[in-house]
Amino acid sequence: MSNKPTASAEPGAQALQEQPRSLMRRAEYGAVITAVVFVMAMAGAGIWFGLEEVWHRMLTLSPMALAGLLGLSLVNYLMRAWRWYIYSQHLDIQVSRRRTGLYYFAGFAMTTTPGKLGEALRLWFLERCHGYRYERTAPLLLGDRMGDAVAIVLLCLAGISAFGAVYVTGTLVAAGVLLVALLMLLRPHVPLRVVLVVYGLVGRWPRLFGAARGVVRKTSRLLDPRIFALTTVMGVFGWLCEAFALHWLLIDLGADITLQQSVFVFAFAMLVGAVSMLPGGLGGTEATMFALLTLLHVPADTALAATLIIRLTTLWFAVGLGFVALPAAFRLARQPAVERMAAEAIR
């Protein structure tokens, strides 16, 4: 009797083991393709502006400065992972700090997906390892996006006086859209009513729309004044570390630029990359950062070298850490599933 259910359970267990491998392969393919595009774009720009000069500028970066850039990026990642943990605790999602950090860092492997939607893999880990349904954990993803948007817009506003009216307009529009979204979540009856209206028009998938209403209610809980104030400070501090990294880099490369200008260049470039919904903001972020630096009279070779280095030490450093954490997270995700399958087979 024991052999029969065990045999019938083996295909299911094998499928559960293959699923993480499939996700891993997709992440690897996505990262490789995006990296190839990134390298080709930067190489093309380097040839246009003088590859030898750009390469020389990159080699002048001191090892201490490089270590500092990576360290500042790591501070940003840790602050955001800590914010994710605070969100999860506020939503009664009881997962240890260690596991939360592992899942969060593993999600960085999917940063180079369009709009970073692949980072929803973190929710998959919570469902697979701890049984939390997606409608309960979706506010974590929305809160993470909201927290980053608030921090980036605040940094843009802090450096807005360093540039002309066109950038002021763009920043104020982004701030206005974000403010409207926050106000709607503060008064969730508005988006809840919208969900009901859409359901009335569609007339199908009641469970889906019911789950959407639950997500809206739970996301609004993240705007509790104490939680929102704390996580906003954490987000601003984390992203300010990376903006300061750009300033440090530019100074090390010999550029004459103020901290306020560096903060706006970094934050506005990140904002453009996020709005573009391209994988990792690829193209939009780099082009914006390079253009803003040249407007500040930073030499083109220095601006391109700084753009390349800062993206390697922020975006690609995160992706690399994600691939380091991903196998351990997948092992944890696979083991409980196999054990549950075996237990059900025995019963």
Contacts in CASP RR format, 6 or more apart in sequence:
PFRMAT RR
TARGET T0000
AUTHOR 0000-0000-0000
METHOD contacts of the structure
MODEL  1
MSNKPTASAEPGAQALQEQPRSLMRRAEYGAVITAVVFVMAMAGAGIWFG
LEEVWHRMLTLSPMALAGLLGLSLVNYLMRAWRWYIYSQHLDIQVSRRRT
GLYYFAGFAMTTTPGKLGEALRLWFLERCHGYRYERTAPLLLGDRMGDAV
AIVLLCLAGISAFGAVYVTGTLVAAGVLLVALLMLLRPHVPLRVVLVVYG
LVGRWPRLFGAARGVVRKTSRLLDPRIFALTTVMGVFGWLCEAFALHWLL
IDLGADITLQQSVFVFAFAMLVGAVSMLPGGLGGTEATMFALLTLLHVPA
DTALAATLIIRLTTLWFAVGLGFVALPAAFRLARQPAVERMAAEAIR
2 346 0 8 1.000
5 345 0 8 1.000
5 346 0 8 1.000
6 342 0 8 1.000
6 345 0 8 1.000
6 346 0 8 1.000
8 345 0 8 1.000
9 341 0 8 1.000
9 342 0 8 1.000
9 344 0 8 1.000
9 345 0 8 1.000
12 341 0 8 1.000
13 337 0 8 1.000
13 338 0 8 1.000
13 341 0 8 1.000
13 342 0 8 1.000
16 334 0 8 1.000
16 337 0 8 1.000
16 338 0 8 1.000
16 341 0 8 1.000
17 334 0 8 1.000
17 338 0 8 1.000
20 330 0 8 1.000
20 333 0 8 1.000
20 334 0 8 1.000
21 330 0 8 1.000
23 121 0 8 1.000
23 124 0 8 1.000
23 330 0 8 1.000
24 326 0 8 1.000
24 327 0 8 1.000
24 330 0 8 1.000
27 109 0 8 1.000
27 110 0 8 1.000
27 121 0 8 1.000
27 323 0 8 1.000
27 326 0 8 1.000
28 323 0 8 1.000
30 112 0 8 1.000
30 113 0 8 1.000
30 279 0 8 1.000
31 109 0 8 1.000
31 112 0 8 1.000
31 319 0 8 1.000
31 323 0 8 1.000
34 112 0 8 1.000
34 279 0 8 1.000
34 280 0 8 1.000
34 282 0 8 1.000
35 112 0 8 1.000
35 316 0 8 1.000
37 282 0 8 1.000
38 282 0 8 1.000
38 311 0 8 1.000
38 316 0 8 1.000
41 282 0 8 1.000
41 283 0 8 1.000
41 286 0 8 1.000
42 286 0 8 1.000
42 304 0 8 1.000
42 308 0 8 1.000
43 51 0 8 1.000
45 290 0 8 1.000
45 304 0 8 1.000
46 54 0 8 1.000
46 304 0 8 1.000
49 300 0 8 1.000
49 301 0 8 1.000
49 304 0 8 1.000
50 301 0 8 1.000
53 301 0 8 1.000
54 301 0 8 1.000
54 304 0 8 1.000
54 305 0 8 1.000
54 308 0 8 1.000
56 301 0 8 1.000
57 253 0 8 1.000
57 301 0 8 1.000
57 302 0 8 1.000
57 304 0 8 1.000
57 305 0 8 1.000
57 306 0 8 1.000
58 305 0 8 1.000
58 308 0 8 1.000
58 309 0 8 1.000
60 252 0 8 1.000
60 253 0 8 1.000
61 249 0 8 1.000
61 252 0 8 1.000
61 253 0 8 1.000
61 309 0 8 1.000
62 252 0 8 1.000
65 248 0 8 1.000
65 249 0 8 1.000
65 252 0 8 1.000
66 313 0 8 1.000
68 245 0 8 1.000
68 248 0 8 1.000
69 245 0 8 1.000
69 248 0 8 1.000
69 249 0 8 1.000
69 309 0 8 1.000
69 310 0 8 1.000
69 313 0 8 1.000
70 313 0 8 1.000
70 317 0 8 1.000
72 241 0 8 1.000
72 242 0 8 1.000
72 244 0 8 1.000
72 245 0 8 1.000
72 248 0 8 1.000
73 241 0 8 1.000
73 242 0 8 1.000
73 245 0 8 1.000
73 313 0 8 1.000
73 314 0 8 1.000
73 317 0 8 1.000
73 318 0 8 1.000
74 317 0 8 1.000
75 238 0 8 1.000
75 241 0 8 1.000
76 238 0 8 1.000
76 239 0 8 1.000
76 241 0 8 1.000
76 242 0 8 1.000
76 314 0 8 1.000
77 105 0 8 1.000
77 108 0 8 1.000
77 318 0 8 1.000
77 321 0 8 1.000
79 234 0 8 1.000
79 235 0 8 1.000
79 237 0 8 1.000
79 238 0 8 1.000
79 241 0 8 1.000
80 104 0 8 1.000
80 144 0 8 1.000
80 148 0 8 1.000
80 234 0 8 1.000
80 235 0 8 1.000
80 238 0 8 1.000
81 100 0 8 1.000
81 101 0 8 1.000
81 104 0 8 1.000
81 105 0 8 1.000
82 234 0 8 1.000
83 144 0 8 1.000
83 147 0 8 1.000
83 231 0 8 1.000
83 234 0 8 1.000
83 235 0 8 1.000
84 100 0 8 1.000
84 101 0 8 1.000
84 104 0 8 1.000
84 122 0 8 1.000
84 140 0 8 1.000
84 144 0 8 1.000
85 95 0 8 1.000
85 97 0 8 1.000
85 100 0 8 1.000
85 101 0 8 1.000
86 227 0 8 1.000
86 230 0 8 1.000
86 231 0 8 1.000
86 234 0 8 1.000
87 139 0 8 1.000
87 140 0 8 1.000
87 143 0 8 1.000
87 144 0 8 1.000
87 222 0 8 1.000
87 227 0 8 1.000
87 231 0 8 1.000
88 94 0 8 1.000
88 95 0 8 1.000
88 100 0 8 1.000
88 137 0 8 1.000
88 140 0 8 1.000
90 221 0 8 1.000
90 222 0 8 1.000
90 224 0 8 1.000
90 227 0 8 1.000
91 136 0 8 1.000
91 137 0 8 1.000
91 139 0 8 1.000
91 140 0 8 1.000
91 218 0 8 1.000
91 221 0 8 1.000
91 222 0 8 1.000
93 126 0 8 1.000
93 130 0 8 1.000
93 132 0 8 1.000
93 136 0 8 1.000
93 137 0 8 1.000
93 140 0 8 1.000
95 103 0 8 1.000
95 126 0 8 1.000
95 130 0 8 1.000
99 129 0 8 1.000
99 332 0 8 1.000
102 325 0 8 1.000
102 328 0 8 1.000
102 329 0 8 1.000
102 332 0 8 1.000
103 122 0 8 1.000
103 125 0 8 1.000
103 126 0 8 1.000
103 329 0 8 1.000
104 122 0 8 1.000
105 321 0 8 1.000
105 322 0 8 1.000
105 324 0 8 1.000
105 325 0 8 1.000
106 121 0 8 1.000
106 122 0 8 1.000
106 125 0 8 1.000
106 322 0 8 1.000
106 325 0 8 1.000
106 326 0 8 1.000
106 328 0 8 1.000
106 329 0 8 1.000
106 330 0 8 1.000
107 118 0 8 1.000
107 119 0 8 1.000
107 121 0 8 1.000
107 122 0 8 1.000
107 322 0 8 1.000
107 325 0 8 1.000
107 326 0 8 1.000
108 119 0 8 1.000
108 318 0 8 1.000
108 319 0 8 1.000
108 320 0 8 1.000
108 321 0 8 1.000
108 322 0 8 1.000
108 325 0 8 1.000
109 121 0 8 1.000
109 319 0 8 1.000
109 320 0 8 1.000
109 322 0 8 1.000
109 323 0 8 1.000
109 325 0 8 1.000
109 326 0 8 1.000
110 116 0 8 1.000
110 118 0 8 1.000
110 119 0 8 1.000
110 120 0 8 1.000
110 121 0 8 1.000
111 119 0 8 1.000
111 280 0 8 1.000
111 315 0 8 1.000
111 318 0 8 1.000
111 319 0 8 1.000
112 279 0 8 1.000
112 280 0 8 1.000
112 282 0 8 1.000
112 315 0 8 1.000
112 319 0 8 1.000
113 119 0 8 1.000
113 279 0 8 1.000
113 280 0 8 1.000
114 277 0 8 1.000
114 278 0 8 1.000
114 279 0 8 1.000
115 274 0 8 1.000
115 277 0 8 1.000
115 278 0 8 1.000
115 279 0 8 1.000
115 280 0 8 1.000
115 281 0 8 1.000
116 280 0 8 1.000
119 141 0 8 1.000
119 144 0 8 1.000
120 141 0 8 1.000
122 140 0 8 1.000
122 141 0 8 1.000
123 134 0 8 1.000
123 137 0 8 1.000
123 138 0 8 1.000
123 140 0 8 1.000
123 141 0 8 1.000
124 333 0 8 1.000
125 329 0 8 1.000
125 332 0 8 1.000
125 333 0 8 1.000
126 132 0 8 1.000
126 137 0 8 1.000
126 140 0 8 1.000
127 133 0 8 1.000
127 134 0 8 1.000
127 137 0 8 1.000
128 333 0 8 1.000
128 336 0 8 1.000
128 337 0 8 1.000
129 332 0 8 1.000
129 333 0 8 1.000
129 336 0 8 1.000
134 211 0 8 1.000
135 211 0 8 1.000
135 214 0 8 1.000
135 215 0 8 1.000
136 218 0 8 1.000
138 215 0 8 1.000
138 218 0 8 1.000
138 219 0 8 1.000
139 215 0 8 1.000
139 218 0 8 1.000
139 219 0 8 1.000
139 221 0 8 1.000
139 222 0 8 1.000
142 215 0 8 1.000
142 219 0 8 1.000
143 219 0 8 1.000
143 222 0 8 1.000
146 181 0 8 1.000
146 182 0 8 1.000
146 219 0 8 1.000
146 222 0 8 1.000
147 231 0 8 1.000
147 232 0 8 1.000
147 235 0 8 1.000
148 235 0 8 1.000
148 239 0 8 1.000
148 274 0 8 1.000
149 178 0 8 1.000
149 274 0 8 1.000
150 178 0 8 1.000
150 182 0 8 1.000
150 232 0 8 1.000
150 235 0 8 1.000
150 236 0 8 1.000
151 232 0 8 1.000
151 235 0 8 1.000
151 236 0 8 1.000
151 238 0 8 1.000
151 239 0 8 1.000
152 239 0 8 1.000
152 267 0 8 1.000
152 270 0 8 1.000
152 271 0 8 1.000
152 274 0 8 1.000
153 171 0 8 1.000
153 174 0 8 1.000
153 175 0 8 1.000
153 178 0 8 1.000
153 267 0 8 1.000
153 271 0 8 1.000
154 232 0 8 1.000
154 236 0 8 1.000
155 236 0 8 1.000
155 239 0 8 1.000
155 240 0 8 1.000
155 243 0 8 1.000
155 263 0 8 1.000
155 264 0 8 1.000
155 266 0 8 1.000
155 267 0 8 1.000
156 171 0 8 1.000
156 174 0 8 1.000
156 175 0 8 1.000
156 264 0 8 1.000
156 267 0 8 1.000
156 268 0 8 1.000
156 271 0 8 1.000
157 171 0 8 1.000
157 175 0 8 1.000
158 260 0 8 1.000
158 263 0 8 1.000
158 264 0 8 1.000
158 267 0 8 1.000
159 260 0 8 1.000
159 261 0 8 1.000
159 263 0 8 1.000
159 264 0 8 1.000
159 267 0 8 1.000
160 167 0 8 1.000
160 168 0 8 1.000
160 171 0 8 1.000
160 264 0 8 1.000
161 260 0 8 1.000
162 258 0 8 1.000
162 260 0 8 1.000
162 261 0 8 1.000
162 264 0 8 1.000
163 264 0 8 1.000
163 268 0 8 1.000
163 292 0 8 1.000
163 295 0 8 1.000
167 264 0 8 1.000
167 268 0 8 1.000
171 268 0 8 1.000
171 271 0 8 1.000
174 271 0 8 1.000
174 275 0 8 1.000
182 223 0 8 1.000
184 190 0 8 1.000
184 191 0 8 1.000
185 191 0 8 1.000
185 216 0 8 1.000
185 219 0 8 1.000
185 220 0 8 1.000
185 222 0 8 1.000
185 223 0 8 1.000
186 220 0 8 1.000
186 223 0 8 1.000
188 216 0 8 1.000
188 217 0 8 1.000
188 220 0 8 1.000
191 216 0 8 1.000
192 213 0 8 1.000
192 216 0 8 1.000
192 217 0 8 1.000
195 209 0 8 1.000
195 210 0 8 1.000
195 212 0 8 1.000
195 213 0 8 1.000
195 216 0 8 1.000
196 209 0 8 1.000
196 213 0 8 1.000
198 209 0 8 1.000
199 205 0 8 1.000
199 206 0 8 1.000
199 209 0 8 1.000
199 210 0 8 1.000
202 209 0 8 1.000
221 227 0 8 1.000
222 228 0 8 1.000
222 231 0 8 1.000
239 267 0 8 1.000
239 270 0 8 1.000
240 263 0 8 1.000
242 266 0 8 1.000
242 310 0 8 1.000
242 314 0 8 1.000
243 262 0 8 1.000
243 263 0 8 1.000
243 266 0 8 1.000
243 267 0 8 1.000
244 259 0 8 1.000
244 262 0 8 1.000
244 263 0 8 1.000
245 310 0 8 1.000
245 313 0 8 1.000
245 314 0 8 1.000
246 262 0 8 1.000
246 265 0 8 1.000
246 266 0 8 1.000
246 306 0 8 1.000
246 310 0 8 1.000
247 257 0 8 1.000
247 259 0 8 1.000
247 262 0 8 1.000
247 263 0 8 1.000
249 306 0 8 1.000
249 309 0 8 1.000
249 310 0 8 1.000
250 257 0 8 1.000
250 262 0 8 1.000
250 293 0 8 1.000
250 298 0 8 1.000
250 302 0 8 1.000
250 306 0 8 1.000
251 257 0 8 1.000
253 302 0 8 1.000
253 305 0 8 1.000
253 306 0 8 1.000
254 302 0 8 1.000
255 293 0 8 1.000
255 298 0 8 1.000
255 299 0 8 1.000
255 302 0 8 1.000
255 303 0 8 1.000
255 306 0 8 1.000
256 297 0 8 1.000
256 298 0 8 1.000
257 293 0 8 1.000
257 296 0 8 1.000
257 298 0 8 1.000
261 296 0 8 1.000
264 292 0 8 1.000
265 289 0 8 1.000
265 292 0 8 1.000
265 293 0 8 1.000
265 296 0 8 1.000
266 289 0 8 1.000
266 310 0 8 1.000
268 288 0 8 1.000
268 292 0 8 1.000
269 284 0 8 1.000
269 285 0 8 1.000
269 286 0 8 1.000
269 288 0 8 1.000
269 289 0 8 1.000
269 292 0 8 1.000
270 285 0 8 1.000
272 284 0 8 1.000
272 285 0 8 1.000
272 288 0 8 1.000
273 280 0 8 1.000
273 281 0 8 1.000
273 283 0 8 1.000
273 284 0 8 1.000
273 285 0 8 1.000
273 288 0 8 1.000
274 281 0 8 1.000
276 283 0 8 1.000
276 284 0 8 1.000
276 285 0 8 1.000
278 284 0 8 1.000
280 315 0 8 1.000
285 311 0 8 1.000
285 315 0 8 1.000
286 307 0 8 1.000
286 308 0 8 1.000
286 311 0 8 1.000
289 303 0 8 1.000
289 306 0 8 1.000
289 307 0 8 1.000
289 310 0 8 1.000
290 303 0 8 1.000
290 304 0 8 1.000
290 307 0 8 1.000
293 302 0 8 1.000
293 303 0 8 1.000
293 306 0 8 1.000
293 307 0 8 1.000
294 300 0 8 1.000
294 303 0 8 1.000
298 306 0 8 1.000
END
